Amino acid sequence: MSAEGAEVNIARVVPISGTLVREATERVNEEIPPGAYSRFSHPGCVHWPAGMRGSKNDRPEPGGENVLLNTLVFAYDTHRGIHLSPRDLHTALLTIVSGVVQCDPERFREVLVKHEGKREILVTTMGEAREDLEAALEEFAASVCISPFSRGVAAADYPGATRLDRLEAAAWSMDTLKAYYNYSMATMCGFPFAVVHGGPGDWASIAAKVDAAAELFGGAAPSLSDYLAEHFRPVVAMLGRIASGDVSDAEAAEWFGRAFTAEEHFGSGHEATYDGWMVGLFPRIYATKGDIRVRFNVGLESVRPALTTVPIRWRQIAGEVHFVLVAGVHGVFAHPDGSLEAVHGYRMQDLLAVLPKETERKTCVWYST
């Protein structure tokens, strides 16, 4: 115990055959360098030194997929010291208990849970980062802690337990109770923040272009004019108001919260429908019975790429070369704060081999802003 009375890492070294320890350690370190824990880090991937395997008719390779047993046997067979901690024995205990329960879960139902069938435990996570997943695992553990097994046997509540011990114990608890629960995770969707670039003049110019497109093409394709007025023009107008400071943070946040929603449908097949002003920027365009239709794309199907391709012929003294000018959104840039931004640019591609290599190299790269 420390001076403050808090639990510390207590370790007692027990000498057993000290005269051989140094020689054995030097020999084994040639096979397992210090810190090379990855040798035992994945079930089924343990690489035993040839000298301890034995022949096929001698004895089977011990341990199998139990890496804890592998470690103990390997240390014993190679005359190497071993470290044992409460977490090792706790894991060994949970391995046994889990195996017993999974032999016949119904026999232990009344002991472990108070419900029939399987219940679903749904946990919402903010993302895939380690801290997000660990928070989700802790929430799973809290959901199953109503079981006396989770509260007592499985809980890593001994004084020296670390957060990692508690997370591992939570996983064992979930594994033992998996005949009674389904575990599901959902990622919390939405934009935690948005950066609106451009000034009021920029957005006013884009709004004018939307109106010009509706007027220019609306006569031949009335659905385009109607669609732009209903779904596209309001988005541009709102972004212009946000850029000019005419919208409060609360109002802007509420509007961005309505950018995108998804609803799953189950039946003869599995499909999803989408809604929100963001979906309105990517309509479904198709021709039918001599008419051109522009419709809200609830299934986000047949979305045209945000890239334009233009075939160009390059006339030279030596002959004619065909290539394609590609321009538009070709990538994504991740900012240090994790936010994403579409990358615009252009490139020349599909150049024929007649062009010198230097020219081909220069004209095949993306030029982006």
C-alpha positions in Angstrom: 0.0 0.0 0.0 1.2 3.5 -0.7 1.4 6.3 1.9 -2.1 7.5 0.8 -3.5 4.0 1.4 -4.3 3.4 -2.3 -3.7 0.0 -3.9 -0.4 -0.3 -5.8 1.1 -2.9 -8.1 2.2 -5.5 -5.5 4.6 -8.1 -6.8 6.4 -10.8 -4.9 9.3 -12.6 -6.6 9.5 -16.3 -5.6 12.9 -17.9 -6.3 12.6 -21.5 -7.4 15.7 -22.6 -9.3 17.7 -19.4 -9.3 21.0 -21.0 -10.4 19.7 -21.6 -13.9 17.6 -18.5 -14.4 20.2 -16.4 -16.1 21.3 -19.0 -18.6 17.7 -20.0 -19.4 16.7 -16.4 -19.9 19.5 -15.7 -22.3 18.6 -18.8 -24.3 14.9 -18.1 -24.4 15.4 -14.5 -25.3 16.9 -15.6 -28.6 13.5 -17.2 -29.4 11.2 -14.6 -27.8 12.8 -11.2 -27.6 11.7 -9.1 -24.6 8.4 -7.3 -25.4 7.5 -9.6 -28.3 4.1 -10.4 -26.9 2.6 -10.5 -30.4 3.8 -14.1 -30.6 0.9 -15.0 -28.3 -1.4 -12.2 -29.2 -3.8 -14.1 -31.6 -5.6 -17.4 -31.0 -4.2 -20.1 -33.1 -1.1 -18.2 -34.1 1.3 -19.4 -31.4 4.6 -20.4 -32.9 6.3 -22.9 -30.6 10.1 -23.4 -30.9 10.8 -26.6 -32.8 12.5 -28.2 -29.8 9.4 -28.2 -27.7 6.8 -29.4 -30.2 7.7 -33.1 -30.1 7.0 -35.5 -32.9 3.5 -36.2 -34.2 3.4 -39.5 -32.3 4.9 -37.9 -29.1 2.3 -35.5 -27.7 0.0 -32.8 -29.1 1.1 -29.2 -29.0 -0.3 -28.0 -25.7 -2.5 -25.0 -25.2 -4.4 -25.0 -28.5 -6.1 -21.6 -28.7 -5.9 -20.8 -25.0 -3.1 -18.3 -25.0 -2.9 -18.1 -21.2 -2.2 -21.9 -21.1 0.3 -21.4 -24.0 2.2 -18.8 -22.0 2.3 -21.0 -18.8 3.4 -24.1 -20.7 6.0 -22.3 -22.8 7.5 -20.7 -19.7 7.6 -24.0 -17.9 9.1 -26.0 -20.8 11.8 -23.4 -21.5 12.6 -22.8 -17.8 11.6 -19.2 -17.8 10.1 -17.1 -15.0 6.4 -16.5 -15.1 4.2 -13.6 -14.0 0.8 -14.4 -12.5 -1.8 -11.7 -11.6 -5.4 -11.7 -10.3 -6.6 -10.9 -13.8 -5.0 -14.2 -15.1 -6.9 -16.3 -12.5 -10.1 -14.3 -13.0 -9.9 -14.9 -16.7 -9.3 -18.6 -16.1 -12.4 -18.7 -13.9 -14.6 -16.9 -16.4 -13.4 -19.2 -19.1 -14.6 -22.2 -17.1 -17.9 -20.7 -16.1 -18.7 -19.4 -19.6 -18.0 -22.9 -20.9 -20.3 -24.5 -18.4 -23.2 -22.1 -19.1 -22.9 -22.5 -22.9 -23.2 -26.2 -22.6 -26.9 -25.8 -21.6 -28.0 -22.2 -21.2 -31.6 -23.0 -20.4 -30.5 -24.9 -17.3 -29.0 -21.7 -15.9 -31.7 -19.2 -17.1 -33.4 -18.8 -13.8 -30.1 -18.4 -12.0 -28.8 -15.7 -14.4 -31.7 -13.8 -15.8 -35.4 -13.1 -15.1 -36.8 -13.1 -18.6 -37.8 -15.6 -21.3 -36.3 -15.7 -24.8 -33.7 -13.1 -25.8 -33.7 -9.4 -25.1 -31.9 -6.9 -27.2 -29.5 -4.4 -25.7 -28.9 -1.5 -28.0 -26.0 0.9 -27.3 -25.4 4.1 -29.2 -21.7 5.0 -29.9 -20.3 8.3 -31.1 -17.8 6.6 -33.5 -15.2 3.9 -34.0 -12.4 5.4 -32.0 -11.1 3.4 -29.0 -12.6 5.7 -26.4 -16.0 5.4 -28.2 -15.9 1.6 -28.3 -14.8 1.4 -24.7 -17.6 3.6 -23.6 -20.0 1.4 -25.5 -18.6 -1.7 -23.8 -19.0 -0.1 -20.4 -22.7 0.6 -21.3 -23.2 -3.0 -22.3 -21.7 -4.0 -19.0 -24.0 -1.7 -17.1 -27.0 -3.2 -19.0 -26.3 -6.8 -18.0 -25.1 -6.0 -14.4 -28.6 -6.9 -13.2 -27.5 -10.5 -13.3 -25.9 -11.8 -10.1 -23.2 -13.4 -12.2 -22.3 -10.0 -13.7 -22.4 -8.2 -10.4 -20.5 -10.9 -8.5 -18.5 -13.5 -10.4 -17.7 -11.5 -13.6 -17.1 -8.0 -12.1 -13.5 -7.0 -12.0 -13.9 -5.2 -8.7 -10.8 -6.5 -6.9 -8.6 -3.6 -5.5 -5.9 -3.8 -8.1 -8.2 -4.0 -11.2 -7.7 -1.5 -14.0 -10.1 -0.2 -16.5 -8.8 -2.7 -19.0 -9.6 -5.5 -16.5 -13.1 -4.2 -16.1 -13.6 -4.0 -19.9 -12.4 -7.5 -20.3 -14.6 -8.7 -17.6 -17.6 -7.0 -19.3 -16.8 -8.9 -22.4 -16.8 -12.2 -20.5 -20.1 -11.3 -18.9 -21.6 -10.6 -22.3 -20.3 -13.8 -23.7 -21.6 -15.9 -20.8 -25.1 -14.3 -21.2 -25.3 -14.3 -25.0 -27.9 -17.0 -25.0 -30.3 -14.5 -23.2 -29.3 -11.3 -24.9 -28.7 -9.9 -28.4 -26.1 -7.1 -28.4 -26.5 -4.3 -31.0 -24.6 -1.0 -31.6 -25.7 2.0 -33.5 -23.5 5.0 -34.4 -24.9 8.4 -33.4 -25.3 10.2 -36.8 -25.2 13.8 -37.6 -22.8 16.7 -37.8 -21.2 17.8 -34.5 -20.4 21.1 -36.2 -20.4 22.7 -39.7 -18.1 25.2 -41.3 -19.9 27.3 -43.9 -17.4 28.9 -46.3 -18.0 31.9 -48.6 -19.4 35.3 -48.0 -23.0 36.6 -48.6 -21.9 37.7 -52.1 -20.8 34.1 -53.0 -24.0 32.5 -51.9 -26.1 35.2 -53.6 -24.2 34.4 -56.9 -25.0 30.7 -56.5 -28.7 31.5 -55.8 -28.8 33.5 -59.0 -27.3 30.6 -60.9 -30.0 28.3 -59.6 -32.7 30.8 -60.7 -31.0 31.1 -64.1 -30.9 27.3 -64.6 -34.6 27.0 -63.7 -35.5 29.7 -66.2 -33.2 28.5 -69.0 -34.3 24.8 -68.8 -37.7 25.0 -67.2 -39.6 25.4 -70.4 -38.3 22.1 -71.9 -38.1 20.3 -68.5 -40.7 21.8 -66.1 -39.9 19.2 -63.4 -36.4 20.7 -63.2 -37.7 24.2 -62.5 -40.2 22.9 -59.9 -37.5 20.7 -58.3 -35.0 23.5 -58.0 -37.5 25.8 -56.5 -38.7 23.3 -53.9 -35.5 21.4 -52.9 -32.4 23.3 -54.1 -33.0 27.0 -53.9 -34.0 26.9 -50.1 -30.8 25.2 -49.2 -28.7 27.8 -51.0 -30.7 30.6 -49.4 -30.3 29.1 -45.9 -26.5 28.7 -46.3 -26.4 32.3 -47.5 -28.2 33.5 -44.4 -25.9 31.5 -42.2 -22.8 32.9 -43.9 -24.1 36.4 -43.5 -24.8 35.9 -39.8 -28.6 36.3 -40.1 -29.2 32.9 -38.4 -28.6 32.1 -34.8 -26.4 29.2 -33.8 -29.5 27.4 -32.4 -31.5 27.8 -35.6 -28.5 26.8 -37.7 -27.9 23.7 -35.6 -31.6 22.7 -35.8 -31.5 23.1 -39.6 -28.3 21.0 -39.9 -30.0 18.4 -37.7 -32.6 18.0 -40.5 -30.0 17.4 -43.2 -30.4 13.6 -43.5 -32.6 10.8 -42.1 -32.8 7.2 -43.0 -35.5 4.6 -42.4 -35.0 0.9 -42.9 -37.8 -1.3 -44.2 -38.0 -5.1 -43.8 -40.2 -7.4 -45.8 -39.6 -9.5 -48.9 -36.4 -7.5 -49.2 -34.4 -5.1 -47.2 -34.3 -1.5 -48.3 -34.0 2.0 -46.9 -35.6 5.4 -47.7 -34.0 8.7 -47.0 -35.2 12.2 -46.3 -33.8 15.6 -45.4 -32.6 18.7 -47.3 -29.2 17.1 -48.1 -30.9 14.3 -50.1 -32.6 17.1 -52.1 -29.2 18.0 -53.6 -28.9 14.7 -55.4 -32.2 14.0 -57.3 -33.1 11.1 -59.4 -33.1 12.1 -63.1 -34.7 9.9 -65.8 -36.5 10.1 -69.1 -39.9 8.5 -69.5 -42.6 8.7 -72.3 -40.9 11.7 -74.0 -40.5 13.6 -70.8 -37.6 14.3 -68.5 -38.3 13.8 -64.8 -36.4 15.2 -61.8 -37.6 13.6 -58.6 -36.7 13.6 -54.9 -34.4 10.6 -54.6 -35.8 8.7 -51.6 -33.7 5.7 -52.3 -30.5 7.6 -53.2 -30.3 5.4 -56.3 -28.7 6.3 -59.7 -27.0 9.3 -58.3 -24.8 11.0 -60.9 -21.2 11.3 -59.9 -19.9 14.8 -59.0 -17.3 14.4 -61.8 -17.7 15.6 -65.4 -15.8 14.0 -68.2 -15.0 15.7 -71.5 -13.4 13.9 -74.4 -10.8 16.0 -76.2 -8.6 15.3 -79.3 -5.1 16.7 -79.2 -3.8 17.3 -82.6 -0.1 17.1 -83.0 2.3 17.0 -86.0 2.9 13.3 -85.2 -0.8 12.5 -85.2 -3.9 12.8 -83.0 -4.1 11.8 -79.3 -7.4 11.2 -77.5 -7.7 12.0 -73.8 -10.3 12.9 -71.3 -10.6 16.0 -69.2 -12.1 15.1 -65.8 -13.2 17.8 -63.3 -15.2 18.0 -60.1 -15.2 16.5 -56.7 -12.5 13.7 -56.7 -11.6 13.2 -53.1 -12.1 14.2 -49.4 -9.8 16.1 -47.1 -9.7 15.3 -43.4 -9.0 18.3 -41.2 -7.1 17.9 -37.9 -10.3 18.3 -36.0 -11.8 15.3 -37.8 -14.1 17.3 -40.0 -14.3 16.4 -43.7 -14.2 18.6 -46.8 -14.8 17.7 -50.4 -11.8 18.2 -52.7 -12.4 19.8 -56.1 -10.0 19.7 -59.0 -9.3 18.5 -62.6 -7.0 16.1 -64.4 -6.2 14.8 -67.9 -6.4 11.0 -68.1 -6.4 8.1 -70.5 -3.5 9.5 -72.5 -2.1 7.2 -75.2 1.4 5.9 -75.1 2.5 8.2 -78.0 2.9 11.0 -75.5 6.3 11.4 -73.9 6.4 10.0 -70.3 7.1 13.4 -68.9 4.0 14.9 -70.5 1.9 11.9 -69.4 3.1 12.3 -65.8 2.2 16.0 -65.7 -1.2 15.7 -67.2 -2.4 12.6 -65.3 -2.1 14.2 -61.8 -5.0 16.0 -60.0 -4.7 19.7 -59.8 -6.8 20.6 -56.8 -7.6 23.7 -54.7 
